[in-house]
Amino acid sequence: MISMQRMTGLLIGAVFGAVFVFVNTHDPLSGTAVLVLRVIAGLAAVAVLALWFTAARRERTGGAPQEPRAQPAPQEARTPTVPQGARTLPVPQEARTQRDGGGAPRGGMFGRGYVAVVVVEAIMLFGGLRVLAALEAPEQANVAWVALVVGVHFVVLAPIWKSWDIAVPGAVLTLLGIAGLVLAPTSVAAWVPILSGVLSGIVLLAGTVTVSWRSVAGRTP
């Protein structure tokens, strides 16, 4: 069964990816390149939204229809008896915990672990931007720092959610952020928003579209 919490997380990631692309597509890119990139980003985000609605509809209807199975011949009903004084064994915790297609406990994706990561992320994000401003770093370094923090956010969430498919785009965003911070003080600083912003958005969108499609199609391990 598809986890709607998982699909909601993917939708949030797609929105952030589209924002990355829309905000950072400007000079030195040509007007045609800006238009093409924004259209692609918008279509990718809409695709994830459509997959989210598909998953929600399936959850309401109980999933895809199954072929009827042949009913066994009726047998004489028997009432099970339980020996007097017998006790039922407790169900192990592992058996009681349901997990979604990505491995994360159902109902726990946005629990205390997630909240803790988001709080630390916010502190790192705004605190880091203040430090960059105090150091009089180039404005382009801000984009790189945001990409770095968001990338680390996904890498840290991967073991918490037991969803390792988000670790790969997280690692890529982290590397793009580091590369942007290195290049920001150089003569190619104008390309940092493209490197750390646009490419980060494309990575997020590609990852969310792929995982959303696999989840809805039932191919998530």
Helices and strands as residue ranges (DSSP letters): H 4-24, H 31-61, H 93-96, H 112-134, H 140-161, G 164-166, H 167-183, G 189-191, H 192-192, I 193-198, H 199-217
